[in-house]
């Protein structure tokens, strides 16, 4: 085996490890959103420690560099924090219609960008969930508001999150939103949020 070939094999192995690290970082960031934790200096160090413990063959500085590279790209940490804030704010309101349109747009952009840039959730996966919500929206426009059908979306969302980890940030927001729906106006405002998420996901380069 030539020296050049040996170097090439080593580079390939290292590239695979780095790709594995990237996937693991993304999983941790998804969990961070689930736990409603903001991403600051301390959280970044916690992520680095966890990943480095599992990949000791990689220099710790390289792990930290990869973490920061992912978070710095398009200011992802800021978008994660906005999504965490959105979940908290949804929990605090009595009904979804209390949330103004400007906030709905801002949340939609943050989550749409996050889903496209770091979570890699495909547009087709979002559309499958969206079609269920759109069916309910169509019935509401016909004057058929059925809170029971809306509540039954929660177990369906849980099933999606169980099968597709990358869908968890979206499911987290929508599940909290469902809890705040009492009438057609509440649902329509939440549906506007979902439309915004889908539109911004596509705008920021979400995969089909």
C-alpha positions in Angstrom: 0.0 0.0 0.0 1.4 3.4 -1.0 1.9 6.2 1.5 -0.6 8.4 -0.6 -3.2 5.6 -0.5 -2.7 5.3 3.2 -3.3 9.0 3.7 -6.4 8.8 1.5 -7.9 6.0 3.6 -7.2 7.9 6.8 -8.9 11.0 5.4 -11.9 8.9 4.5 -12.2 7.4 8.0 -11.8 10.9 9.5 -14.5 12.3 7.1 -16.9 9.5 8.2 -16.2 10.3 11.9 -16.8 14.0 11.3 -20.1 13.2 9.5 -21.2 11.0 12.4 -20.3 13.8 14.8 -22.4 16.2 12.7 -25.4 13.9 12.9 -25.0 13.5 16.6 -24.8 17.2 17.2 -28.0 17.6 15.3 -29.7 15.0 17.4 -28.5 16.8 20.6 -29.8 20.1 19.2 -33.2 18.6 18.5 -33.2 17.3 22.1 -32.3 20.8 23.3 -35.5 22.1 21.7 -37.5 19.3 23.2 -36.2 20.3 26.7 -36.9 24.0 25.9 -33.3 24.9 26.6 -31.6 28.0 25.1 -28.3 27.5 23.4 -25.6 29.7 25.0 -21.9 29.3 25.8 -22.6 26.8 28.6 -24.8 24.6 26.4 -22.3 24.6 23.6 -19.6 23.3 26.0 -22.0 20.6 27.2 -22.6 19.5 23.6 -18.9 19.4 23.0 -18.3 17.4 26.1 -21.0 14.8 25.3 -19.8 14.4 21.6 -16.1 14.3 22.5 -16.7 11.6 25.1 -18.2 9.4 22.4 -15.5 10.2 19.8 -12.3 10.4 21.8 -10.2 9.7 18.7 -11.1 13.2 17.5 -9.3 16.2 19.0 -11.7 18.1 21.3 -10.9 21.3 19.5 -12.0 19.8 16.3 -15.3 18.7 17.9 -15.9 22.2 19.3 -15.0 23.7 15.9 -17.6 21.5 14.2 -20.3 22.4 16.8 -19.6 26.1 16.4 -19.5 25.8 12.6 -23.0 24.2 12.6 -24.4 26.8 15.1 -22.8 29.8 13.4 -24.2 28.8 10.0 -27.0 31.3 9.3 -27.0 32.0 13.1 -28.7 28.7 13.9 -28.3 29.1 17.7 -30.4 32.2 17.5 -33.1 30.4 15.5 -33.1 27.5 18.0 -33.6 30.0 20.8 -36.5 31.7 18.9 -38.2 28.3 18.5 -37.7 27.5 22.2 -39.2 30.9 23.0 -42.2 30.3 20.7 -43.0 27.1 22.5 -42.8 28.8 25.9 -45.0 31.7 24.7 -47.6 29.3 23.3 -47.7 27.6 26.7 -48.4 31.0 28.4 -51.3 32.2 26.2 -54.9 31.1 26.9 -55.8 30.8 23.2 -53.8 30.7 20.0 -55.6 33.8 18.5 -53.9 35.9 21.1 -50.7 35.5 19.1 -50.4 38.4 16.6 -49.6 37.9 12.9 -46.2 39.5 13.1 -45.1 36.9 15.7 -46.6 34.1 13.7 -44.5 35.2 10.7 -41.3 35.5 12.8 -41.8 32.1 14.4 -42.6 30.6 11.0 -39.3 31.9 9.5 -37.2 30.7 12.5 -38.6 27.2 12.5 -38.8 27.0 8.7 -35.1 27.9 8.4 -34.1 25.6 11.2 -35.9 22.6 9.7 -34.2 23.2 6.3 -30.7 24.1 7.5 -29.9 21.9 10.4 -32.6 19.3 10.9 -32.8 18.4 7.1 -36.6 17.7 7.3 -37.8 17.2 3.7 -40.7 19.3 2.3 -42.6 16.1 1.5 -42.5 15.1 5.1 -43.9 18.5 6.2 -46.5 18.3 3.5 -47.8 15.0 4.7 -48.5 16.5 8.1 -49.7 19.8 6.6 -52.3 17.9 4.4 -54.0 16.6 7.6 -54.2 20.1 9.1 -55.4 21.5 5.7 -58.3 19.0 5.6 -59.4 20.3 9.0 -59.0 23.9 7.9 -61.2 23.2 4.8 -63.9 21.8 7.1 -63.7 24.8 9.4 -64.2 27.1 6.4 -67.4 25.2 5.7 -68.5 25.9 9.2 -67.6 22.5 10.6 -65.4 23.1 13.7 -64.7 19.8 15.4 -62.4 20.1 18.4 -62.2 16.3 18.8 -60.6 15.9 15.4 -58.1 18.6 16.2 -57.1 17.0 19.5 -56.7 13.6 17.7 -53.9 15.3 15.7 -51.7 15.1 18.8 -51.2 11.3 18.8 -50.7 11.5 15.0 -48.0 14.0 15.5 -46.4 11.9 18.2 -46.3 9.0 15.8 -44.6 11.1 13.2 -42.0 12.3 15.8 -41.4 8.7 16.8 -40.6 7.6 13.3 -38.8 10.8 12.1 -36.6 12.4 14.8 -36.0 15.3 12.5 -39.7 16.3 12.7 -39.6 16.7 16.5 -39.1 20.6 16.5 -42.1 21.0 14.2 -44.2 18.5 16.3 -43.2 20.3 19.5 -44.6 23.6 18.3 -47.8 22.1 16.7 -48.6 19.9 19.7 -48.4 22.9 22.1 -50.5 24.9 19.7 -53.3 22.3 19.6 -53.6 22.7 23.4 -54.6 26.3 22.8 -57.4 25.8 20.3 -60.9 26.4 21.5 -62.6 27.8 18.4 -62.2 28.4 14.6 -60.2 31.6 15.1 -57.6 29.8 17.2 -57.2 27.1 14.6 -57.0 29.6 11.7 -54.2 31.4 13.5 -52.2 28.2 14.1 -52.8 27.2 10.5 -51.3 30.5 9.4 -48.2 29.5 11.4 -48.0 26.2 9.7 -48.3 27.8 6.3 -45.5 30.2 7.2 -43.3 27.3 8.4 -43.8 25.5 5.1 -43.2 28.6 3.0 -40.0 29.6 4.8 -38.7 26.0 4.8 -39.0 26.0 1.0 -37.5 29.5 0.8 -34.4 28.6 2.8 -33.7 25.6 0.6 -35.6 22.7 2.2 -35.2 19.5 0.4 -38.1 18.0 -1.6 
